[in-house]
Amino acid sequence: MLAKSALYVVATPIGNLNDISLRALDILQQADVIAAEHVQTSKHLLTAHSIQTKLITLHQHNETAVAEKILALLASEKTVALVTDAGTPGISDPGAILVGQVRKQGYQVIPIPGANAAICAMSASGITNPHFLFFGFLPTKSGLRQRELELLKVQSCALIFYEAPHRILECVTDMIAIFGEQRQITIARELTKLFETIHTCTLGEALVWLKADTNQQKGEFVLLLSGAKIPEKSEVSEQARHTLERLLDELPLKQAVKLAVDITGNNKNTLYKLALSMKETRSDK
Ligand code: SAM
């Protein structure tokens, strides 16, 4: 039995139609209404599982208006399921506005976990870093994209991006411009589909690999970058570390690094990365 006056947020497959949980199918079958990003796309999935529940459209451009209608349905004790074209709603997809409204009005929101391209790619990447930052889509214009990448340059966690096929070459080119050719990348393409490819190499090699076979530029992509290397202890003397630690006690990070560079003569980037990791360690405590 489904909960009445509840919104179920249901993850659907990212390719292979069998990648859906029994619980998700049950809910899609029993809900009064399914709000779907594109009715035709979801019909394909629902037909494959012989589900005939009524569909309404909820996408990026009508989410606020449709949220009102869904609230009215919940007020009349109906059960609504939310799906997007692929994967988990609200993750680089519509859903967050509706969920926010439903929760604000005091109705139950019940997540039904399942496929997500970022997690799927991470699980098969072999990246050993226990921390990752999910960024989703970068800006489409090169200048803005490079600016975002610049901000991520010193992050020591792995970085996960979504990218469209027609921007894959320019995106990797911008990554090289900011991170250099040696940073490791995993290109996870067409996950769970016929032409699934998971390829790990350096950023420099990635561009050559993508250009060598235009088939590798097609489909859907998750890009995973290894994180920045935190400077080894030996790269910075104990005295310089101590100086930086003390300056960080008293000053904002940028000022502390600037002074530490003046005092110790160490490399600015090295001290900046070290200061970031010191701050991180402090905030963990
Ligand atoms: N909500 C989805 C999720 O949970 O992963 C993501 C939706 S977002 C609009 C679509 C992007 O996710 C694609 O452009 C691609 O970057 C990534 N993606 C989705 N399916 C994928 C797949 N089968 N293989 C690789 N990337 C995929």
Boltz pocket constraint, residues with backbone or C-beta under 6 A from the ligand:
constraints:
  - pocket:
      binder: B
      contacts: [[A, 14], [A, 15], [A, 84], [A, 86], [A, 87], [A, 88], [A, 89], [A, 90], [A, 91], [A, 92], [A, 93], [A, 115], [A, 116], [A, 117], [A, 118], [A, 161], [A, 162], [A, 163], [A, 164], [A, 188], [A, 189], [A, 190], [A, 191], [A, 192], [A, 193], [A, 220], [A, 221], [A, 222]]
      max_distance: 6.0
